[in-house]
């Protein structure tokens, strides 16, 4: 059996403190509307797992999917604006 030996970090930049950086937190905050829309879609889909989908359920799923697509579109457009700093 081989043993795993951890080596101490030789640099402060290599040390991981377990906390997300400010850039990672900003990225999560930017993606939060999409995350919430996907959670709502998942909730609606879970509601219809144990029973046949009614017309109202189909409408809820369709609306939740539309919210996910709108959130993806907004996130993509926002990301495109931040990267479009080139020549006009």
PDB file with one MODEL, atoms N, CA, C and O in Angstrom:
MODEL        1
ATOM      1  N   UNK A   1       0.841  -1.170   0.000  1.00  0.00           N
ATOM      2  CA  UNK A   1       0.000   0.000   0.000  1.00  0.00           C
ATOM      3  C   UNK A   1       0.882   1.227   0.000  1.00  0.00           C
ATOM      4  O   UNK A   1       1.817   1.333   0.794  1.00  0.00           O
ATOM      5  N   UNK A   2       0.581   2.157  -0.898  1.00  0.00           N
ATOM      6  CA  UNK A   2       1.364   3.382  -0.978  1.00  0.00           C
ATOM      7  C   UNK A   2       0.736   4.454  -0.098  1.00  0.00           C
ATOM      8  O   UNK A   2      -0.485   4.570   0.006  1.00  0.00           O
ATOM      9  N   UNK A   3       1.590   5.213   0.517  1.00  0.00           N
ATOM     10  CA  UNK A   3       1.071   6.311   1.335  1.00  0.00           C
ATOM     11  C   UNK A   3       1.160   7.615   0.548  1.00  0.00           C
ATOM     12  O   UNK A   3       2.063   7.802  -0.268  1.00  0.00           O
ATOM     13  N   UNK A   4       0.231   8.493   0.799  1.00  0.00           N
ATOM     14  CA  UNK A   4       0.221   9.790   0.137  1.00  0.00           C
ATOM     15  C   UNK A   4       0.823  10.805   1.090  1.00  0.00           C
ATOM     16  O   UNK A   4       0.371  10.962   2.225  1.00  0.00           O
ATOM     17  N   UNK A   5       1.836  11.479   0.617  1.00  0.00           N
ATOM     18  CA  UNK A   5       2.523  12.475   1.432  1.00  0.00           C
ATOM     19  C   UNK A   5       2.217  13.836   0.854  1.00  0.00           C
ATOM     20  O   UNK A   5       2.428  14.075  -0.335  1.00  0.00           O
ATOM     21  N   UNK A   6       1.724  14.723   1.684  1.00  0.00           N
ATOM     22  CA  UNK A   6       1.461  16.080   1.224  1.00  0.00           C
ATOM     23  C   UNK A   6       2.676  16.935   1.507  1.00  0.00           C
ATOM     24  O   UNK A   6       3.300  16.835   2.563  1.00  0.00           O
ATOM     25  N   UNK A   7       2.995  17.765   0.555  1.00  0.00           N
ATOM     26  CA  UNK A   7       4.124  18.665   0.714  1.00  0.00           C
ATOM     27  C   UNK A   7       3.624  20.042   1.098  1.00  0.00           C
ATOM     28  O   UNK A   7       2.586  20.485   0.605  1.00  0.00           O
ATOM     29  N   UNK A   8       4.342  20.719   1.963  1.00  0.00           N
ATOM     30  CA  UNK A   8       3.908  22.065   2.330  1.00  0.00           C
ATOM     31  C   UNK A   8       4.049  23.006   1.140  1.00  0.00           C
ATOM     32  O   UNK A   8       4.932  22.837   0.298  1.00  0.00           O
ATOM     33  N   UNK A   9       3.182  23.982   1.085  1.00  0.00           N
ATOM     34  CA  UNK A   9       3.246  24.969   0.010  1.00  0.00           C
ATOM     35  C   UNK A   9       4.504  25.801   0.164  1.00  0.00           C
ATOM     36  O   UNK A   9       4.819  26.269   1.258  1.00  0.00           O
ATOM     37  N   UNK A  10       5.215  25.984  -0.922  1.00  0.00           N
ATOM     38  CA  UNK A  10       6.454  26.745  -0.862  1.00  0.00           C
ATOM     39  C   UNK A  10       6.226  28.222  -1.116  1.00  0.00           C
ATOM     40  O   UNK A  10       7.113  29.044  -0.883  1.00  0.00           O
ATOM     41  N   UNK A  11       5.051  28.555  -1.587  1.00  0.00           N
ATOM     42  CA  UNK A  11       4.759  29.943  -1.898  1.00  0.00           C
ATOM     43  C   UNK A  11       3.386  30.292  -1.364  1.00  0.00           C
ATOM     44  O   UNK A  11       2.512  29.431  -1.262  1.00  0.00           O
ATOM     45  N   UNK A  12       3.199  31.548  -1.026  1.00  0.00           N
ATOM     46  CA  UNK A  12       1.894  31.994  -0.577  1.00  0.00           C
ATOM     47  C   UNK A  12       0.868  31.921  -1.683  1.00  0.00           C
ATOM     48  O   UNK A  12      -0.321  31.763  -1.407  1.00  0.00           O
ATOM     49  N   UNK A  13       1.295  32.031  -2.927  1.00  0.00           N
ATOM     50  CA  UNK A  13       0.375  31.969  -4.055  1.00  0.00           C
ATOM     51  C   UNK A  13      -0.150  30.554  -4.260  1.00  0.00           C
ATOM     52  O   UNK A  13      -1.237  30.376  -4.809  1.00  0.00           O
ATOM     53  N   UNK A  14       0.590  29.560  -3.834  1.00  0.00           N
ATOM     54  CA  UNK A  14       0.168  28.182  -4.003  1.00  0.00           C
ATOM     55  C   UNK A  14      -0.749  27.706  -2.882  1.00  0.00           C
ATOM     56  O   UNK A  14      -1.444  26.700  -3.027  1.00  0.00           O
ATOM     57  N   UNK A  15      -0.750  28.426  -1.768  1.00  0.00           N
ATOM     58  CA  UNK A  15      -1.563  28.014  -0.628  1.00  0.00           C
ATOM     59  C   UNK A  15      -3.036  28.270  -0.929  1.00  0.00           C
ATOM     60  O   UNK A  15      -3.397  29.329  -1.442  1.00  0.00           O
ATOM     61  N   UNK A  16      -3.873  27.308  -0.613  1.00  0.00           N
ATOM     62  CA  UNK A  16      -5.307  27.438  -0.808  1.00  0.00           C
ATOM     63  C   UNK A  16      -5.961  27.499   0.561  1.00  0.00           C
ATOM     64  O   UNK A  16      -5.825  26.581   1.370  1.00  0.00           O
ATOM     65  N   UNK A  17      -6.667  28.585   0.810  1.00  0.00           N
ATOM     66  CA  UNK A  17      -7.262  28.757   2.127  1.00  0.00           C
ATOM     67  C   UNK A  17      -8.695  28.238   2.215  1.00  0.00           C
ATOM     68  O   UNK A  17      -9.312  28.302   3.279  1.00  0.00           O
ATOM     69  N   UNK A  18      -9.234  27.723   1.100  1.00  0.00           N
ATOM     70  CA  UNK A  18     -10.568  27.154   1.119  1.00  0.00           C
ATOM     71  C   UNK A  18     -11.675  28.144   0.849  1.00  0.00           C
ATOM     72  O   UNK A  18     -12.833  27.741   0.739  1.00  0.00           O
ATOM     73  N   UNK A  19     -11.376  29.398   0.739  1.00  0.00           N
ATOM     74  CA  UNK A  19     -12.373  30.425   0.484  1.00  0.00           C
ATOM     75  C   UNK A  19     -12.328  30.855  -0.982  1.00  0.00           C
ATOM     76  O   UNK A  19     -11.250  30.900  -1.574  1.00  0.00           O
ATOM     77  N   UNK A  20     -13.478  31.171  -1.574  1.00  0.00           N
ATOM     78  CA  UNK A  20     -13.467  31.648  -2.958  1.00  0.00           C
ATOM     79  C   UNK A  20     -12.888  33.055  -3.044  1.00  0.00           C
ATOM     80  O   UNK A  20     -13.008  33.854  -2.115  1.00  0.00           O
ATOM     81  N   UNK A  21     -12.270  33.332  -4.161  1.00  0.00           N
ATOM     82  CA  UNK A  21     -11.693  34.656  -4.356  1.00  0.00           C
ATOM     83  C   UNK A  21     -12.802  35.645  -4.710  1.00  0.00           C
ATOM     84  O   UNK A  21     -13.939  35.253  -4.972  1.00  0.00           O
ATOM     85  N   UNK A  22     -12.460  36.914  -4.712  1.00  0.00           N
ATOM     86  CA  UNK A  22     -13.435  37.941  -5.069  1.00  0.00           C
ATOM     87  C   UNK A  22     -13.904  37.778  -6.507  1.00  0.00           C
ATOM     88  O   UNK A  22     -15.074  38.012  -6.806  1.00  0.00           O
ATOM     89  N   UNK A  23     -13.004  37.377  -7.400  1.00  0.00           N
ATOM     90  CA  UNK A  23     -13.379  37.168  -8.797  1.00  0.00           C
ATOM     91  C   UNK A  23     -14.366  36.007  -8.932  1.00  0.00           C
ATOM     92  O   UNK A  23     -15.308  36.079  -9.722  1.00  0.00           O
ATOM     93  N   UNK A  24     -14.151  34.944  -8.166  1.00  0.00           N
ATOM     94  CA  UNK A  24     -15.073  33.811  -8.213  1.00  0.00           C
ATOM     95  C   UNK A  24     -16.444  34.189  -7.664  1.00  0.00           C
ATOM     96  O   UNK A  24     -17.467  33.773  -8.207  1.00  0.00           O
ATOM     97  N   UNK A  25     -16.468  34.972  -6.594  1.00  0.00           N
ATOM     98  CA  UNK A  25     -17.739  35.426  -6.039  1.00  0.00           C
ATOM     99  C   UNK A  25     -18.475  36.343  -7.011  1.00  0.00           C
ATOM    100  O   UNK A  25     -19.700  36.275  -7.121  1.00  0.00           O
ATOM    101  N   UNK A  26     -17.737  37.202  -7.718  1.00  0.00           N
ATOM    102  CA  UNK A  26     -18.349  38.068  -8.719  1.00  0.00           C
ATOM    103  C   UNK A  26     -18.938  37.254  -9.862  1.00  0.00           C
ATOM    104  O   UNK A  26     -20.011  37.578 -10.371  1.00  0.00           O
ATOM    105  N   UNK A  27     -18.239  36.198 -10.267  1.00  0.00           N
ATOM    106  CA  UNK A  27     -18.742  35.339 -11.346  1.00  0.00           C
ATOM    107  C   UNK A  27     -20.016  34.620 -10.922  1.00  0.00           C
ATOM    108  O   UNK A  27     -20.944  34.492 -11.720  1.00  0.00           O
ATOM    109  N   UNK A  28     -20.074  34.152  -9.690  1.00  0.00           N
ATOM    110  CA  UNK A  28     -21.274  33.486  -9.188  1.00  0.00           C
ATOM    111  C   UNK A  28     -22.426  34.483  -9.118  1.00  0.00           C
ATOM    112  O   UNK A  28     -23.557  34.157  -9.480  1.00  0.00           O
ATOM    113  N   UNK A  29     -22.140  35.694  -8.653  1.00  0.00           N
ATOM    114  CA  UNK A  29     -23.181  36.717  -8.570  1.00  0.00           C
ATOM    115  C   UNK A  29     -23.712  37.075  -9.957  1.00  0.00           C
ATOM    116  O   UNK A  29     -24.906  37.321 -10.123  1.00  0.00           O
ATOM    117  N   UNK A  30     -22.834  37.104 -10.937  1.00  0.00           N
ATOM    118  CA  UNK A  30     -23.238  37.395 -12.311  1.00  0.00           C
ATOM    119  C   UNK A  30     -24.139  36.287 -12.866  1.00  0.00           C
ATOM    120  O   UNK A  30     -25.065  36.568 -13.626  1.00  0.00           O
ATOM    121  N   UNK A  31     -23.875  35.043 -12.497  1.00  0.00           N
ATOM    122  CA  UNK A  31     -24.639  33.905 -12.989  1.00  0.00           C
ATOM    123  C   UNK A  31     -25.850  33.564 -12.126  1.00  0.00           C
ATOM    124  O   UNK A  31     -26.588  32.633 -12.450  1.00  0.00           O
ATOM    125  N   UNK A  32     -26.070  34.292 -11.038  1.00  0.00           N
ATOM    126  CA  UNK A  32     -27.145  33.957 -10.110  1.00  0.00           C
ATOM    127  C   UNK A  32     -28.533  33.953 -10.751  1.00  0.00           C
ATOM    128  O   UNK A  32     -29.308  33.051 -10.432  1.00  0.00           O
ATOM    129  N   UNK A  33     -28.913  34.892 -11.631  1.00  0.00           N
ATOM    130  CA  UNK A  33     -30.244  34.788 -12.245  1.00  0.00           C
ATOM    131  C   UNK A  33     -30.431  33.494 -13.037  1.00  0.00           C
ATOM    132  O   UNK A  33     -31.514  32.909 -13.010  1.00  0.00           O
ATOM    133  N   UNK A  34     -29.409  33.045 -13.733  1.00  0.00           N
ATOM    134  CA  UNK A  34     -29.487  31.787 -14.473  1.00  0.00           C
ATOM    135  C   UNK A  34     -29.605  30.608 -13.510  1.00  0.00           C
ATOM    136  O   UNK A  34     -30.393  29.692 -13.746  1.00  0.00           O
ATOM    137  N   UNK A  35     -28.846  30.623 -12.452  1.00  0.00           N
ATOM    138  CA  UNK A  35     -28.886  29.541 -11.464  1.00  0.00           C
ATOM    139  C   UNK A  35     -30.285  29.435 -10.860  1.00  0.00           C
ATOM    140  O   UNK A  35     -30.826  28.336 -10.735  1.00  0.00           O
ATOM    141  N   UNK A  36     -30.871  30.571 -10.486  1.00  0.00           N
ATOM    142  CA  UNK A  36     -32.201  30.559  -9.891  1.00  0.00           C
ATOM    143  C   UNK A  36     -33.260  30.100 -10.885  1.00  0.00           C
ATOM    144  O   UNK A  36     -34.190  29.386 -10.511  1.00  0.00           O
ATOM    145  N   UNK A  37     -33.129  30.499 -12.144  1.00  0.00           N
ATOM    146  CA  UNK A  37     -34.078  30.063 -13.171  1.00  0.00           C
ATOM    147  C   UNK A  37     -33.982  28.555 -13.382  1.00  0.00           C
ATOM    148  O   UNK A  37     -35.003  27.889 -13.555  1.00  0.00           O
ATOM    149  N   UNK A  38     -32.758  28.009 -13.369  1.00  0.00           N
ATOM    150  CA  UNK A  38     -32.594  26.561 -13.529  1.00  0.00           C
ATOM    151  C   UNK A  38     -33.142  25.802 -12.328  1.00  0.00           C
ATOM    152  O   UNK A  38     -33.685  24.708 -12.487  1.00  0.00           O
ATOM    153  N   UNK A  39     -33.011  26.360 -11.137  1.00  0.00           N
ATOM    154  CA  UNK A  39     -33.572  25.728  -9.941  1.00  0.00           C
ATOM    155  C   UNK A  39     -35.098  25.718 -10.025  1.00  0.00           C
ATOM    156  O   UNK A  39     -35.732  24.722  -9.677  1.00  0.00           O
ATOM    157  N   UNK A  40     -35.688  26.824 -10.486  1.00  0.00           N
ATOM    158  CA  UNK A  40     -37.139  26.867 -10.651  1.00  0.00           C
ATOM    159  C   UNK A  40     -37.612  25.835 -11.664  1.00  0.00           C
ATOM    160  O   UNK A  40     -38.621  25.164 -11.446  1.00  0.00           O
ATOM    161  N   UNK A  41     -36.888  25.705 -12.768  1.00  0.00           N
ATOM    162  CA  UNK A  41     -37.243  24.694 -13.766  1.00  0.00           C
ATOM    163  C   UNK A  41     -37.164  23.293 -13.174  1.00  0.00           C
ATOM    164  O   UNK A  41     -38.045  22.466 -13.407  1.00  0.00           O
ATOM    165  N   UNK A  42     -36.130  23.032 -12.422  1.00  0.00           N
ATOM    166  CA  UNK A  42     -35.983  21.724 -11.784  1.00  0.00           C
ATOM    167  C   UNK A  42     -37.122  21.461 -10.809  1.00  0.00           C
ATOM    168  O   UNK A  42     -37.635  20.343 -10.750  1.00  0.00           O
ATOM    169  N   UNK A  43     -37.527  22.473 -10.043  1.00  0.00           N
ATOM    170  CA  UNK A  43     -38.647  22.310  -9.116  1.00  0.00           C
ATOM    171  C   UNK A  43     -39.932  21.950  -9.853  1.00  0.00           C
ATOM    172  O   UNK A  43     -40.684  21.079  -9.414  1.00  0.00           O
ATOM    173  N   UNK A  44     -40.180  22.618 -10.966  1.00  0.00           N
ATOM    174  CA  UNK A  44     -41.384  22.338 -11.746  1.00  0.00           C
ATOM    175  C   UNK A  44     -41.330  20.931 -12.321  1.00  0.00           C
ATOM    176  O   UNK A  44     -42.338  20.225 -12.323  1.00  0.00           O
ATOM    177  N   UNK A  45     -40.170  20.518 -12.807  1.00  0.00           N
ATOM    178  CA  UNK A  45     -40.042  19.166 -13.362  1.00  0.00           C
ATOM    179  C   UNK A  45     -40.198  18.105 -12.280  1.00  0.00           C
ATOM    180  O   UNK A  45     -40.763  17.042 -12.537  1.00  0.00           O
ATOM    181  N   UNK A  46     -39.708  18.377 -11.084  1.00  0.00           N
ATOM    182  CA  UNK A  46     -39.835  17.419  -9.983  1.00  0.00           C
ATOM    183  C   UNK A  46     -41.303  17.265  -9.587  1.00  0.00           C
ATOM    184  O   UNK A  46     -41.736  16.167  -9.236  1.00  0.00           O
ATOM    185  N   UNK A  47     -42.069  18.354  -9.640  1.00  0.00           N
ATOM    186  CA  UNK A  47     -43.488  18.274  -9.286  1.00  0.00           C
ATOM    187  C   UNK A  47     -44.245  17.313 -10.193  1.00  0.00           C
ATOM    188  O   UNK A  47     -45.235  16.715  -9.770  1.00  0.00           O
ATOM    189  N   UNK A  48     -43.797  17.159 -11.422  1.00  0.00           N
ATOM    190  CA  UNK A  48     -44.531  16.326 -12.374  1.00  0.00           C
ATOM    191  C   UNK A  48     -43.973  14.907 -12.483  1.00  0.00           C
ATOM    192  O   UNK A  48     -44.400  14.155 -13.359  1.00  0.00           O
ATOM    193  N   UNK A  49     -43.053  14.529 -11.641  1.00  0.00           N
ATOM    194  CA  UNK A  49     -42.463  13.186 -11.738  1.00  0.00           C
ATOM    195  C   UNK A  49     -43.430  12.076 -11.348  1.00  0.00           C
ATOM    196  O   UNK A  49     -43.446  11.025 -11.988  1.00  0.00           O
ATOM    197  N   UNK A  50     -44.225  12.286 -10.324  1.00  0.00           N
ATOM    198  CA  UNK A  50     -45.035  11.196  -9.793  1.00  0.00           C
ATOM    199  C   UNK A  50     -46.483  11.210 -10.280  1.00  0.00           C
ATOM    200  O   UNK A  50     -47.308  10.434  -9.798  1.00  0.00           O
ATOM    201  N   UNK A  51     -46.795  12.090 -11.234  1.00  0.00           N
ATOM    202  CA  UNK A  51     -48.161  12.133 -11.754  1.00  0.00           C
ATOM    203  C   UNK A  51     -48.120  12.600 -13.202  1.00  0.00           C
ATOM    204  O   UNK A  51     -47.142  13.211 -13.631  1.00  0.00           O
ATOM    205  N   UNK A  52     -49.145  12.324 -13.932  1.00  0.00           N
ATOM    206  CA  UNK A  52     -49.187  12.812 -15.322  1.00  0.00           C
ATOM    207  C   UNK A  52     -49.252  14.341 -15.344  1.00  0.00           C
ATOM    208  O   UNK A  52     -49.882  14.964 -14.490  1.00  0.00           O
ATOM    209  N   UNK A  53     -48.603  14.911 -16.314  1.00  0.00           N
ATOM    210  CA  UNK A  53     -48.573  16.372 -16.422  1.00  0.00           C
ATOM    211  C   UNK A  53     -49.913  16.878 -16.940  1.00  0.00           C
ATOM    212  O   UNK A  53     -50.428  16.391 -17.947  1.00  0.00           O
ATOM    213  N   UNK A  54     -50.462  17.848 -16.248  1.00  0.00           N
ATOM    214  CA  UNK A  54     -51.698  18.480 -16.690  1.00  0.00           C
ATOM    215  C   UNK A  54     -51.352  19.638 -17.622  1.00  0.00           C
ATOM    216  O   UNK A  54     -50.180  19.941 -17.847  1.00  0.00           O
ATOM    217  N   UNK A  55     -52.378  20.270 -18.152  1.00  0.00           N
ATOM    218  CA  UNK A  55     -52.167  21.427 -19.024  1.00  0.00           C
ATOM    219  C   UNK A  55     -51.470  22.540 -18.242  1.00  0.00           C
ATOM    220  O   UNK A  55     -50.591  23.223 -18.767  1.00  0.00           O
ATOM    221  N   UNK A  56     -51.869  22.712 -16.989  1.00  0.00           N
ATOM    222  CA  UNK A  56     -51.241  23.728 -16.143  1.00  0.00           C
ATOM    223  C   UNK A  56     -49.768  23.402 -15.893  1.00  0.00           C
ATOM    224  O   UNK A  56     -48.921  24.296 -15.910  1.00  0.00           O
ATOM    225  N   UNK A  57     -49.464  22.127 -15.663  1.00  0.00           N
ATOM    226  CA  UNK A  57     -48.069  21.721 -15.468  1.00  0.00           C
ATOM    227  C   UNK A  57     -47.237  21.991 -16.724  1.00  0.00           C
ATOM    228  O   UNK A  57     -46.109  22.475 -16.633  1.00  0.00           O
ATOM    229  N   UNK A  58     -47.796  21.677 -17.888  1.00  0.00           N
ATOM    230  CA  UNK A  58     -47.074  21.927 -19.134  1.00  0.00           C
ATOM    231  C   UNK A  58     -46.796  23.418 -19.309  1.00  0.00           C
ATOM    232  O   UNK A  58     -45.728  23.813 -19.775  1.00  0.00           O
ATOM    233  N   UNK A  59     -47.764  24.228 -18.933  1.00  0.00           N
ATOM    234  CA  UNK A  59     -47.584  25.680 -19.017  1.00  0.00           C
ATOM    235  C   UNK A  59     -46.487  26.151 -18.058  1.00  0.00           C
ATOM    236  O   UNK A  59     -45.669  27.002 -18.407  1.00  0.00           O
ATOM    237  N   UNK A  60     -46.481  25.587 -16.843  1.00  0.00           N
ATOM    238  CA  UNK A  60     -45.442  25.952 -15.866  1.00  0.00           C
ATOM    239  C   UNK A  60     -44.046  25.567 -16.384  1.00  0.00           C
ATOM    240  O   UNK A  60     -43.095  26.338 -16.260  1.00  0.00           O
ATOM    241  N   UNK A  61     -43.940  24.369 -16.963  1.00  0.00           N
ATOM    242  CA  UNK A  61     -42.652  23.916 -17.495  1.00  0.00           C
ATOM    243  C   UNK A  61     -42.208  24.811 -18.638  1.00  0.00           C
ATOM    244  O   UNK A  61     -41.044  25.203 -18.711  1.00  0.00           O
ATOM    245  N   UNK A  62     -43.133  25.132 -19.530  1.00  0.00           N
ATOM    246  CA  UNK A  62     -42.793  25.988 -20.669  1.00  0.00           C
ATOM    247  C   UNK A  62     -42.331  27.362 -20.201  1.00  0.00           C
ATOM    248  O   UNK A  62     -41.356  27.901 -20.724  1.00  0.00           O
ATOM    249  N   UNK A  63     -43.016  27.925 -19.231  1.00  0.00           N
ATOM    250  CA  UNK A  63     -42.624  29.242 -18.714  1.00  0.00           C
ATOM    251  C   UNK A  63     -41.275  29.188 -18.007  1.00  0.00           C
ATOM    252  O   UNK A  63     -40.464  30.105 -18.140  1.00  0.00           O
ATOM    253  N   UNK A  64     -41.037  28.122 -17.260  1.00  0.00           N
ATOM    254  CA  UNK A  64     -39.750  27.983 -16.576  1.00  0.00           C
ATOM    255  C   UNK A  64     -38.621  27.821 -17.594  1.00  0.00           C
ATOM    256  O   UNK A  64     -37.542  28.385 -17.413  1.00  0.00           O
ATOM    257  N   UNK A  65     -38.860  27.056 -18.661  1.00  0.00           N
ATOM    258  CA  UNK A  65     -37.840  26.912 -19.708  1.00  0.00           C
ATOM    259  C   UNK A  65     -37.570  28.252 -20.394  1.00  0.00           C
ATOM    260  O   UNK A  65     -36.424  28.578 -20.705  1.00  0.00           O
ATOM    261  N   UNK A  66     -38.630  29.021 -20.627  1.00  0.00           N
ATOM    262  CA  UNK A  66     -38.447  30.341 -21.235  1.00  0.00           C
ATOM    263  C   UNK A  66     -37.634  31.268 -20.333  1.00  0.00           C
ATOM    264  O   UNK A  66     -36.825  32.059 -20.819  1.00  0.00           O
ATOM    265  N   UNK A  67     -37.853  31.170 -19.006  1.00  0.00           N
ATOM    266  CA  UNK A  67     -37.054  31.992 -18.079  1.00  0.00           C
ATOM    267  C   UNK A  67     -35.586  31.578 -18.106  1.00  0.00           C
ATOM    268  O   UNK A  67     -34.700  32.429 -18.032  1.00  0.00           O
ATOM    269  N   UNK A  68     -35.324  30.263 -18.212  1.00  0.00           N
ATOM    270  CA  UNK A  68     -33.939  29.787 -18.295  1.00  0.00           C
ATOM    271  C   UNK A  68     -33.289  30.311 -19.571  1.00  0.00           C
ATOM    272  O   UNK A  68     -32.156  30.791 -19.543  1.00  0.00           O
ATOM    273  N   UNK A  69     -34.004  30.220 -20.686  1.00  0.00           N
ATOM    274  CA  UNK A  69     -33.447  30.696 -21.959  1.00  0.00           C
ATOM    275  C   UNK A  69     -33.198  32.206 -21.923  1.00  0.00           C
ATOM    276  O   UNK A  69     -32.189  32.676 -22.448  1.00  0.00           O
ATOM    277  N   UNK A  70     -34.096  32.958 -21.316  1.00  0.00           N
ATOM    278  CA  UNK A  70     -33.913  34.404 -21.212  1.00  0.00           C
ATOM    279  C   UNK A  70     -32.714  34.736 -20.325  1.00  0.00           C
ATOM    280  O   UNK A  70     -31.951  35.654 -20.626  1.00  0.00           O
ATOM    281  N   UNK A  71     -32.552  33.991 -19.235  1.00  0.00           N
ATOM    282  CA  UNK A  71     -31.411  34.231 -18.355  1.00  0.00           C
ATOM    283  C   UNK A  71     -30.103  33.877 -19.054  1.00  0.00           C
ATOM    284  O   UNK A  71     -29.105  34.578 -18.886  1.00  0.00           O
ATOM    285  N   UNK A  72     -30.096  32.797 -19.839  1.00  0.00           N
ATOM    286  CA  UNK A  72     -28.893  32.436 -20.605  1.00  0.00           C
ATOM    287  C   UNK A  72     -28.572  33.510 -21.638  1.00  0.00           C
ATOM    288  O   UNK A  72     -27.415  33.892 -21.813  1.00  0.00           O
ATOM    289  N   UNK A  73     -29.614  33.992 -22.323  1.00  0.00           N
ATOM    290  CA  UNK A  73     -29.419  35.052 -23.316  1.00  0.00           C
ATOM    291  C   UNK A  73     -28.834  36.306 -22.663  1.00  0.00           C
ATOM    292  O   UNK A  73     -27.882  36.891 -23.180  1.00  0.00           O
ATOM    293  N   UNK A  74     -29.400  36.715 -21.538  1.00  0.00           N
ATOM    294  CA  UNK A  74     -28.912  37.909 -20.850  1.00  0.00           C
ATOM    295  C   UNK A  74     -27.471  37.731 -20.382  1.00  0.00           C
ATOM    296  O   UNK A  74     -26.660  38.650 -20.493  1.00  0.00           O
ATOM    297  N   UNK A  75     -27.156  36.551 -19.861  1.00  0.00           N
ATOM    298  CA  UNK A  75     -25.789  36.286 -19.400  1.00  0.00           C
ATOM    299  C   UNK A  75     -24.812  36.298 -20.571  1.00  0.00           C
ATOM    300  O   UNK A  75     -23.714  36.843 -20.459  1.00  0.00           O
ATOM    301  N   UNK A  76     -25.204  35.703 -21.685  1.00  0.00           N
ATOM    302  CA  UNK A  76     -24.344  35.691 -22.869  1.00  0.00           C
ATOM    303  C   UNK A  76     -24.136  37.100 -23.405  1.00  0.00           C
ATOM    304  O   UNK A  76     -23.018  37.473 -23.760  1.00  0.00           O
ATOM    305  N   UNK A  77     -25.209  37.882 -23.465  1.00  0.00           N
ATOM    306  CA  UNK A  77     -25.084  39.256 -23.949  1.00  0.00           C
ATOM    307  C   UNK A  77     -24.227  40.092 -23.014  1.00  0.00           C
ATOM    308  O   UNK A  77     -23.442  40.923 -23.470  1.00  0.00           O
ATOM    309  N   UNK A  78     -24.370  39.882 -21.719  1.00  0.00           N
ATOM    310  CA  UNK A  78     -23.570  40.626 -20.753  1.00  0.00           C
ATOM    311  C   UNK A  78     -22.097  40.250 -20.869  1.00  0.00           C
ATOM    312  O   UNK A  78     -21.226  41.114 -20.762  1.00  0.00           O
ATOM    313  N   UNK A  79     -21.814  38.967 -21.088  1.00  0.00           N
ATOM    314  CA  UNK A  79     -20.429  38.516 -21.255  1.00  0.00           C
ATOM    315  C   UNK A  79     -19.844  39.068 -22.557  1.00  0.00           C
ATOM    316  O   UNK A  79     -18.662  39.407 -22.617  1.00  0.00           O
ATOM    317  N   UNK A  80     -20.674  39.155 -23.594  1.00  0.00           N
ATOM    318  CA  UNK A  80     -20.214  39.711 -24.869  1.00  0.00           C
ATOM    319  C   UNK A  80     -19.880  41.181 -24.769  1.00  0.00           C
ATOM    320  O   UNK A  80     -18.968  41.662 -25.441  1.00  0.00           O
ATOM    321  N   UNK A  81     -20.624  41.912 -23.921  1.00  0.00           N
ATOM    322  CA  UNK A  81     -20.357  43.338 -23.743  1.00  0.00           C
ATOM    323  C   UNK A  81     -19.030  43.573 -23.038  1.00  0.00           C
ATOM    324  O   UNK A  81     -18.316  44.523 -23.357  1.00  0.00           O
ATOM    325  N   UNK A  82     -18.695  42.709 -22.078  1.00  0.00           N
ATOM    326  CA  UNK A  82     -17.452  42.892 -21.333  1.00  0.00           C
ATOM    327  C   UNK A  82     -16.229  42.526 -22.162  1.00  0.00           C
ATOM    328  O   UNK A  82     -15.132  43.012 -21.887  1.00  0.00           O
ATOM    329  N   UNK A  83     -16.400  41.671 -23.182  1.00  0.00           N
ATOM    330  CA  UNK A  83     -15.276  41.253 -24.007  1.00  0.00           C
ATOM    331  C   UNK A  83     -15.175  42.058 -25.293  1.00  0.00           C
ATOM    332  O   UNK A  83     -14.210  41.891 -26.038  1.00  0.00           O
ATOM    333  N   UNK A  84     -16.138  42.924 -25.575  1.00  0.00           N
ATOM    334  CA  UNK A  84     -16.169  43.654 -26.831  1.00  0.00           C
ATOM    335  C   UNK A  84     -15.392  44.968 -26.749  1.00  0.00           C
ATOM    336  O   UNK A  84     -15.797  45.947 -27.375  1.00  0.00           O
ATOM    337  N   UNK A  85     -14.331  45.018 -26.024  1.00  0.00           N
ATOM    338  CA  UNK A  85     -13.577  46.239 -25.850  1.00  0.00           C
ATOM    339  C   UNK A  85     -12.548  46.483 -26.952  1.00  0.00           C
ATOM    340  O   UNK A  85     -11.657  47.315 -26.785  1.00  0.00           O
ATOM    341  N   UNK A  86     -12.655  45.790 -28.047  1.00  0.00           N
ATOM    342  CA  UNK A  86     -11.680  45.904 -29.141  1.00  0.00           C
ATOM    343  C   UNK A  86     -11.960  47.101 -30.030  1.00  0.00           C
ATOM    344  O   UNK A  86     -12.707  48.007 -29.661  1.00  0.00           O
ATOM    345  N   UNK A  87     -11.357  47.091 -31.197  1.00  0.00           N
ATOM    346  CA  UNK A  87     -11.503  48.187 -32.147  1.00  0.00           C
ATOM    347  C   UNK A  87     -12.911  48.175 -32.729  1.00  0.00           C
ATOM    348  O   UNK A  87     -13.521  47.122 -32.911  1.00  0.00           O
ATOM    349  N   UNK A  88     -13.404  49.363 -33.012  1.00  0.00           N
ATOM    350  CA  UNK A  88     -14.775  49.466 -33.526  1.00  0.00           C
ATOM    351  C   UNK A  88     -14.840  49.347 -35.013  1.00  0.00           C
ATOM    352  O   UNK A  88     -15.925  49.414 -35.591  1.00  0.00           O
TER     353      UNK A  88
ENDMDL
END
